[in-house]
Amino acid sequence: MSENVIVKNTDSMLKSIFKFSISTWINFFISLFTAIITTRVFTPDIYGIINVFNTTSATIMSIICLGLDSSYIRFFNEPPAGNNSKQLTFKLISVSVSITAFVGVIISAFLYQPFTQAIFSRTSWLLSVMVFINVLSLLLLRFLNITYRMSFNVRQFTIQSILVQIFSKLFVVAAALFNPTAEVVISFNVLGVFILTVVYIFLQRKDIIPRKIDFDFTGYKPIFKYAFFTAPIYIAINLNGFFSQQIIAQTISLGAVGIYSTAYYFSTIISVLQAGFTTYWSAFMFSNYEKDRKKITGVHDYIMLFLIVAFIGMIIFKDLIYLLIGPQYQESKNFFALVSLYPILGIAAETTTYGMAIVKKNHITLINYTIAILVNLLSSIILTKQFGLTGTAAASCFSAIVLFALNTFWGQKYYKSISSIKRTVLCVVMIVVAAFSATLVKNTIIYASIIITIIIVSITIYLPQIKVILGLILIIAKTKFNKNKEKKM
């Protein structure tokens, strides 16, 4: 393969990953900016209730939506006979909105006391109403965002994704200018998202409201069936985060939820990379899994090398990173590495688990997630009581390891994408050891020795990949230099 082809292929892959990551990167920096301010303005109690509120909203939305958003993506270009995409959009939105309104009215009118007491440890009719207004807004924005995506309107898709973060996060910051009680902050949060929803309903009204409105659902059985079987995984993932927060809130306090949540802000930089890579890699896998196995197995090794380098870098510079966080939240630095393990192994799994999707064994994925969630919840209940937030982080770590192991086992059973199982296992073990060492080892010399050993072993087992990367850098540098030289001539 010529140098120009190598450079072209590498540039194409990196640009594709970056393109799909733009909105996520911007959202990350918006979240980081607001975290820097809010962790200095809001007490952990307020910060905790904001996070519980947002997690509750996301969880209820996933339950009420019941997979209809996934069905919308799947059937957007294949609506039932006699329907077009606008009618499909309008009917699915109508069903979701109707369910949300019905549940919201029932709970807010008759059950708000036990509902808010169980979730927020306080009785508040306002909080109950705010939850369902937020759920409704997020639900509508979800469908509107999918409409842009499925219409290949990448620009508007990206802009809308960014604006959702801006309107929710910056309205929260604006609440700091007033009386920063939990109800005030949450009201500002909901107001920002609601305003954006109203604006986009107006802007996209021609895309979601058909000329002829009818509520005939003939032919919609496959759509509802598809939704029903895809919903459990997303519901389970949201419930996992919801119950973890509730365990912390009930065992320790709402303030502890706020402290624990700050650890996620910096680990989400890994999630940002995951979002872009996943979007690109899923399309590549399904298009090339039969004809380009060598490249797929090669990418796995490079991803593992990247992850261990990125993770060690995050651990080494965590003290510098945490200068951005307010002093009341510094406790999360102690278990930051353990919390980061979930997104780290999440990216690794992107190159090991597609076998289940290829042979359409999605029920195995659901079983794996269920087992991992049970591990997380049971270990959280035990470890949080014994070790506080560090115990909760350890439970998340155990859950991440179980999920990665199960998904990788079944994924490799149906499609081999790992060239060396031993090397992959050793890499994962080193990442786990690094995470627990950063949390538990207090002796500087021992800790430094562990990290140095991991670096040396990583260089040794991934030396061929490192040589290729260095060679590629030289090729790219040489190619760019020659192009610049030709332009000057």
N, C-alpha and C positions, 0 to 999 in steps of 0.2 A: 504494500500500500504506500503511495507517494506521500511526501510530507504535506503537500497541499490538501490532500484528501483527509489526512489525520486531523489537521488543523480545522478544516471545514466541518468534519463530523463532531469534533469536540466543541467547537464554537456553537454549532447548532443545538447540541444537547444542553449545554449550559445556558444558552439564551432561552430555550424552551422552558427550562426549570425556573429561570429568573422571571420570565413573563408570567408564568402561572403563580408566582410568589409575590408579585408587586403589591396587590391589595393586602395580603397577609403581613408583609413587611411594614407597610404604612400603618396598618392596624396595631402592629406590635409597638411601633414607636409612639403612637397615640396613647396606647395603654401604659407604656413606660413613663411618658410625660405626665399623665394623670396620676400615676402611682407615686411619682416623686412629690407631687403637690399634696395629694390626698393623705398620704402616710405622715405628712407633717401637720395637716390641718385637722383630720378626723382621728378620734380615739379608736383603738382597736374594736371597741364595742360597735360603733357605728360602721366601721369598715367591715366588720364581721356580718352585720345584718344586711348590708348591701350585697355582699357575696352570696349569702343565703337566699336573699330575694331573687337575684339573677339566676341562681342554680334552680330554685323552685320554679321560676317562670319557664326555664328551658325544659325542665322535666315534665311539667304539666303540658307544655306545648307538644312534646314528643308523644305523650299519651293521647292527647286529644286528636292530634293530626293522624295518628294511627297508620303511619306509612303512606298516607295519600300524597305527600310530597315526592316520595320515591316513585310512586305510580305515575305521577305527573311527568316526571323525567322520562320514565320508560315508555309511556303511551302518548307523549306530546306529538310525535310525528305519526302515530298510529291510533287516532281517536276512533271510538266506536262508529259503526256505519250510521250515516245520517248526521254526524257531528263533525265540526271542524275544531281546530286547536283552541279557538276562542271559547267555543261552547264547553269544551273539556275543562278549560281553565276556570270559567265562570261556575260550572257545576261543582267542581272539587273545592273551590274556594267557598262556595255557598254552604256545602256540607260542613266544612271545617269551622266556618264562622258560626253557623247555627249551633253546633255542638258546644263551641266555646261560650257563646252567649247563654245557652241553657244551663251549663254547669256553673258558669260564673254567677248567674242570677240566683240559682238555688243555694250555692255556698254562701254568697255575700248576704243573702236575705235571711237564711235560716241556720247556717252552720258556720258562720264566720268566727264565732267564739272558740270552738274546739279546733277549727282549722288553723287560725293564727296562733293560738296557744301552743299547739303541737309543733308548729314550725318555727315560730319566732319567740316563743316563751313569753308572749304578751297577748292580750286581747285587743284587737284593733280592727274595726270595720273598714277603716281607710286602707289598711294594708291589704286586706282581702280584695277590695275593689281594685287597688293598684296592681295586684298580681294579675288579675284577669284582663285588665286593660293592656298590660304589658304583654301578656300571652297573645291577645288578639292582634296587637301591633306586630309582634315578632312573626306570628303566623302569616299575616298578610304580606309582610316584607319577604318572607321566605318564598312564597309563591311568585311574587313580583320579581324577585331576584332570579329565580329559575326561568321565568319567562324571558328575561334578557339573555340568560345563558343558553337556553335552547334555541333562541333566535340568532345565536352567534353574534350578539351585540356585546363584544368583549369590553369595549370602552365603557358603555353604560353599566354593565355588570360590575366592573371594577369600581367605578365611581360610586355606585349605590352601596357596595360592600363597605367602602371607606366611610361614606356619610353615616351609615348606621353606627359605626364606632364613634365618629366625631360628635354626633348629636347625643348619644347616650353618655359618653365619657365627659365631654366638655360641659354638658348641662350639670353633671355631678360636681365638676369643679366650680361651676357658677353657684351652686348651692352653698359653697363655703363662704360666699359673700353675705349670706343671710344667717339665720339661726340654724346651725348645722345639727339639727336633731335627725334621728333616723327617718322619721316620716317626711321631713322636708327634703332630705337628700334623695330618698326614693321617689318622691313626687316629681322632683326635677328630672331624675333619670327617666321616668315613665313619660313625662311631658315631652322630652326631647325626641324619644322614639316615636311617640304618637304623632307629633307634628310632621316628622319625616314621612310617616306612613300616609297621612292625609295628602301630603304634597305628591307622593309617588302614585297614589291611587288616581289623582287628577292627571298626572303626566302619562300614565300608562292605561288610562281608561279605555282607549280604543283597542288595546291589546287584550284586555280581560273581559270586556263587556260586549257580547255579540249583538248584532242588530235584532235578531229574533231570540228572545229569551223564553226558554221552556225548561221544565224540570222533569223531563222524560229520561229516566235512567236505564232504558232498554239497551242492552249490550254492555253495561258497566260492570257486570259480574266479574269478568277477568281482572278489571282494574282494582276492584275492592279486594279480590282474592290475593292479588299480587301485593297490595298494600298490607294486608293482614299478615302475610308471611315475611315481609321485610321489616315490619315495625319492631318486633321484639328486641332485635340487636340494639337499635338506637334507644329504645326505652330503657333497656338494661344498662347501657353506658351512662345515660343521664341519671338513672336511679343510683348507680354506683357512687357518683359524685355527691348526689343529694344525701344519701344515707351516711356517707363519710363525714359530711359537714354536721349532720344531726348528731352523730356519735361524739364529735368534738364538742358541740354546743351543749349536749346533755351531760357529758362526762366532765368537761372543764368549764367552758363559758363561750358566749358569742364572741367575746374579744379574742379568744384563742383561735376562732375561725378566721378572724381578720389577720392575725399573725401568720397562721398557716398558709393563707391564700397568697401572701406576698412572695413566698418561695416559688410560686408558679409563674410570677411575672418574668423571672429570668430564665426559668426552664422553658418558657414558651418560645424562646429564640430557636430552640430545637424544633418545636412544633411548627414554626414558620417555615423552616427548611423542609420539614416533612410535608407540609401542604403543597408546596411547589413540586417537590420530587414525586409525591404520590399522584398528583394530577397528570404529570408527564408520564410517569412510569406505568400507570395502569393502562393508559392508551397504548404504550409501546408493548407491554406484555401481551395483551390480547391480540395485537396485530402480528407479533413476531415470535410467540413462544414455540412455534413448531420449526421455524426456519433459522432462528438466531440464538440457539441455546448457549453457544460459546460466549457471546457478548453478555448474555443475561447472567451467567455464572461469574463472568469477570467483573461485572458491575457490583455484584454482591461483595466481593473481596474489597473493592475500593470504598464501598459504603462503610464496611466494618472498620477499615483503616481510618476513614474520615471521622467516624463516630468516636473512636477511642482518643484520637487527637483532640477533637472538639471538647469531649468530656473532661479530659485531663486539663485542658486549657481553662475551662470554666471553674474547675476545682482550685487550680493554682491561683487564679485571679479573683476568687470569690470575695476576698476582703475589699478589693478595689471596687468591685461591682456593687457591694452593699453600702458604699458611701452615698449612693443615690437614694437609699431608703431611710425613712424617718427613724429616730432612735428607739421609739416604742416597739418597732417591728424587727429589731436586730436579732431576736431569738431565732427567727426562721433560718438564719445563716448556719445554725448548728446542724440542721437536717436538709439543707438545700440540695445536697448531692443525692440524697435518697429520693427526694421528690422528682429530681431531674431524670431518674432512671426510666420512668414510664415513657416519656417521649423519645428517649434515646433508643430503647428497645422497640418502640413503635416504628421508627424509621428502619431499623434492622429487619423487622418483620415484613416490611414492604418488599424485600428481596427474597423472602423465604416461604411465604404463605399462599402464593397465588394458585397453587395446585388445587386447593379446595374450590376456588372460583372457576377455574378452568373446567373441572369436571362437574361443576354445579352442585357441590356438596355444602351448600350454605348452612344447612342445619347443623353441621359439625362446628362451623364458626360460632353459631349461637350457643351450642353446648360448651365450647371452650370459654366464651365470654362469661357464661353463667358460672362455671367453675371458678374462674379467676375472680369474679365479683364476690362469690361466697367466701373465698379465701381472704379477700380484702376486708369484708365486713366482719367475719369471725375473728380474724387476727387484730383488726382495729379495736373491737370491743375489749379484747384481752390486753393488748399492748398499750392502748391509750390510758387505761386505768393504771397500768404499772409504770409507764415511762413518759406519759404526757404526749406532747406533739411529736416528739422523736419516735414514739411508738406508732403513732398514726402514719408517719412517713415510712417507717419500716414495713408496716402492713401494705402500704401502696407499692413498696419495692418488691415484696414477696408476690403480690398479685401480678406485677409486671413480669416477673420471672416465669411464673406459672403460665401466664397467657402466651408469652413468647415461646416457651417450650412446647406447649400444646399445639399452637398454630403452626410452628415450624415442623413439628413431627408429622402432622397430618398434611401440611403443605408439601413437604418433601416426599411423602408417601405417593402422592399423585403427580408430582412434577419436580424433578431434581434441578435445583438452581444453586446448589452449594457444591463447589469443587472439592473442598476439604472440610468435613464435619469437625475433625479434631481442631483445626485452626479456628473455626467459628466458635466452637465451645470454649476454647482457651481465651478468645477475645472477649466473649460474654463474661466469663469468670473474672477476667482482669477488670472489666468495667464494674462488676458488682463489688469486687474487693476494693477498688478505688472509692466507690460510693460509701461503703461502710467504714473504710479507713478515715475518710474525710470527716465522718460523723463521730466515730468512737475513739480513734487513736489521738491522744493528747500530747504524747511525747514527740517533739519536733523531729528528732533524729530518726526515730522509727518510722514516722509518717513519711519523711523525705526519702528514706531508704525504700519504702514500699512503692512510692510513685516513680522513683528512678528505675527500680527493677521492672515495673510495668512498661516504662518507656523503652528500656533496652530489649525486653522480650518482644514488644510490639514491632520494633525496628527489625528484629531478627526474623520473625515469622512473616512479616509483610515486606521484606527486603526487595523481592522481585517487583512488587507493585510500586514501591518507592522509587526504584530505578526507572520504571516506565514513566512515572509522574515527572521526575526530574528531566528525563529525556524529552518528554512532551513540552515541558516549559521551555527548554532550549530550542526545540523546533519552532514553537510559536514565536519566541523572541527573535529567532533568526528570520522567520517569515515576515514578521512585522518590520524588522530592520531593513530587509531587502525591498519591501514595498515602499517604505519611506525614502530609501535611497533612489529607487526608480522615479518617484515623484519629483525629487529634487533635480534629477537629471532631465 
